[in-house]
């Protein structure tokens, strides 16, 4: 998974510091939103030819890592 996560760049002057794919202006948030709206990987890649399959998998891996934390519930 660390290979996938190395595809991200975070630049304060690009997309307000959101994680983007390989220095492009395509944010992880964009890819996740497209997938959530029902777009397939093929449809996304047809619209954004600069994206690779690994970029889309990397966005999913990033989201999974962000959600992988303990939840503390107050008694």
C-alpha positions in Angstrom: 0.0 0.0 0.0 2.9 2.4 0.6 3.7 2.3 -3.1 0.2 3.5 -3.8 0.4 6.2 -1.2 3.6 7.6 -2.8 1.4 8.8 -5.7 0.2 11.7 -3.7 1.5 15.2 -3.5 0.4 17.9 -1.1 1.1 21.5 -2.1 -0.2 24.4 -0.2 -0.7 26.5 -3.4 -2.6 23.7 -5.2 -6.2 22.7 -4.4 -5.8 24.4 -1.0 -3.3 21.8 0.2 -5.6 18.8 -0.4 -3.8 15.6 -1.4 -3.6 15.4 -5.2 -2.5 12.7 -7.6 1.2 12.9 -8.8 1.3 16.7 -8.8 -1.8 17.2 -10.9 -4.8 19.3 -9.9 -6.9 16.1 -9.5 -7.5 15.6 -5.8 -8.1 12.4 -4.0 -11.5 13.9 -3.0 -12.4 14.3 -6.7 -11.7 10.6 -7.5 -13.6 9.4 -4.4 -16.6 11.7 -5.3 -16.7 10.3 -8.9 -16.6 6.7 -7.6 -19.3 7.5 -5.0 -21.5 9.0 -7.7 -21.4 5.7 -9.6 -18.7 6.4 -12.2 -16.6 3.4 -13.1 -12.9 3.4 -13.3 -13.2 3.2 -17.1 -15.4 6.3 -17.2 -13.1 8.3 -15.0 -10.1 7.3 -17.1 -11.9 8.2 -20.3 -12.6 11.7 -18.9 -9.2 12.1 -17.4 -6.7 10.3 -19.6 -3.8 11.4 -17.5 -5.0 9.2 -14.7 -3.8 5.6 -14.3 -5.6 2.7 -12.7 -3.1 2.8 -9.9 -4.1 6.4 -9.2 -7.7 5.4 -8.6 -6.6 2.5 -6.3 -4.3 4.9 -4.5 -7.3 7.2 -3.8 -9.2 4.3 -2.3 -6.1 3.2 -0.3 -5.8 6.8 1.0 -9.4 6.9 2.1 -9.1 3.5 3.8 -6.0 4.6 5.7 -7.7 7.8 6.9 -10.6 5.8 8.3 -8.4 3.2 10.0 -8.3 4.7 13.5 -9.7 3.7 16.9 -13.0 5.2 17.9 -13.4 6.2 21.5 -17.0 6.2 22.8 -17.7 8.1 26.0 -19.4 6.0 28.7 
